[in-house]
Amino acid sequence: MTGFHDIRLPFAVAIGAVGGPQRRTEIVTLLSGREERNSPWADSVRRWDAGPGVKSLDDLNTLIAFFEARRGRLHGFRFRDPIDSRSCLPSLMPSMLDQLIGTGDGVATEFQLVKLYASGGESWTRTIAKPVEGTVVVAVDGVEAVVPVDHATGLVSFSAPPAEGAAITAGFAFDCPVRFDTDRLDIALDASGAGDAPSVPLVELRL
């Protein structure tokens, strides 16, 4: 049975991964030469190649064991993006004011962790489903609130609904849910005897 294993790809391998967000844009060129552009995807999908992260025989053996335990593409797992894994800039530590995750209405008690990407008056909101345990800090109108967080879904649950109009904010570190995008590892030794895995593709999962 397919599933998700709540384990992270070892960072020694992940740190050298190459990749990032991918979007899909359909472009039609009109007779006038102008373009009509449309995106059938509401959200981006992240893809990486973890092959460049394999630097030694130990790394290679760690990767093989991880790949075999996930049964190739069968089971998903956590991946720490070396570039984008916090609610704030990489040079900062997460703060309870980093991200607005909701506004109280006097009824709702659950709020989803999200991260806003904004530039030039435009923005996109990313759902964060795999926060890192022990890193989530939450505030209501700027006052820290100690509330349960589901680290498998990214849901923050209050025992009583926040007041109407209250700003619910949070800071956190997070992983990305991914799976291997191959059922085969091509591995070898390079000229110096070090491990080499030319390509280990990963693709983000929608959970």
Salt bridges, closest charged atoms under 4 A:
ASP6 OD1 - ARG78 NE 2.52
GLU26 OE2 - ARG24 NH2 3.50
GLU35 OE1 - ARG37 NH1 3.02
ASP84 OD1 - LYS115 NZ 2.59
ASP84 OD2 - ARG126 NH1 3.37
ASP175 OD1 - ARG8 NE 3.16
ASP175 OD2 - ARG78 NH1 3.03
ASP181 OD2 - ARG47 NH1 3.06
ASP181 OD1 - ARG179 NH1 2.94
ASP183 OD2 - ARG73 NE 2.98
ASP186 OD1 - ARG184 NE 2.77
GLU204 OE2 - ARG206 NH1 3.55
